[in-house]
Amino acid sequence: MRRLSLVLLAFIALAPGLRADGPSRVIISVKDQKLMLMGNGTRLATYPISTSKFGVGDNWGRMTTPLGFLQVAEKIGDHAPVGAVFRNRRFTGEILQPNAPGRDPVITRIIWLKGLEASNAHAFSRCIYIHGTPEEKTIGRPASYGCIRMKSRDVTELYAQLPIGALVEIVNDKLPKIPKAPSGATFALEQRNPEPKAEPEPKAEPEPKAEPEPKAKPEPKVEPKTVAEAPVAPVEKPVKKPVRKNLKEQPHFGRSA
């Protein structure tokens, strides 16, 4: 308990600084019944709203709107159709038109708030939202049961520009006079742009190497077809006939018998 008290005191001590320098934050005036969206110290937009018809406060069992510094804890309803009905923060599938008779549910978008001070420490557990309502005819005067009601079109725009963690200040007084932001300025989700890094100098591309000439493909060798060889007849050797010499023709040497 002591630790929780110290944390809350720290937030209270930081509150003035957060109020002055928040890059994206909301101020809600109970007296004016208006909500002002700010960005970098300028006024981005102002919307009519409806706070509790039971007054202000944060006591258990009292349907009142808390005052002080709060923070966006959760966002519910991304891409839900306008007029989407939520029950226990779940889309039921039903869609209501503005000023539908006899109906007063939470519709279109839910921005769930968490208290940062002792005076609003129960806001989250009490389910204090900024949300859409079908009873748009009551916007501009206190008519809710503790939450901050908005027209569906307005809460859709606010939802798109308010990041989780953004500060929400609810005051009894009138809205402060803040200079208007330049036309067209938005702070969608407040994403910081990274510092541009120096791009490395492009490296010179290497010269393309000459491609070698394609080698001629060797012609496929044609293997000779084997032909069955005809049997070779054996060659007959010529037979030498004895030569009979004519004795008469032969010369005589020496004496005769």
C-alpha angles and dihedrals in degrees: 000000000000091000092052090051091052091051092050092048089052091054091049090052091050094045098092091052092047090049092055102042109030108134091211122014145141132232118197120196117205090192095051095034087224137123122214122201114208133192126186092343096310133104112253100175144342123215133186113243142174124233128189120310086212094064131243133317143091105241121137114259093020118110093216135134114250121231130217135041119342134166136223103255102171140005120209129185107049108179093354113149119258108271094025109159118229126200117185086351093301125116108246095196092248121120123200129199120226114283094011104180118254097003129109110164130139108271146179102003139009124207106185115207131211122200120239098189137059089248092061103026092124096054096102096046089045088056097238106183141174099225146151123266133197089217093081091153088072094054111116097043134063106276109132133099095241104306128097109252125204139177112269093244092050097046090050091056092045092047091055094054102038116082127203108273094033116141122250119192120193114196136179092219131077121282114275119249106258125174114253118251119245114278113279096017114145134167101205108190089335095253111176115230112234117241111264113256121223108260115232117246111263112257118237110257113240116250112260112257118239109259114236116249111262112258117239110255112243113250111251113258114247109218112215114250112247112240119200106253117233114238111262115230113235113256112240115227113233112251113230112229116215111254114229111209122211106247090207092061095049116093118245120233121194127350126340121235 
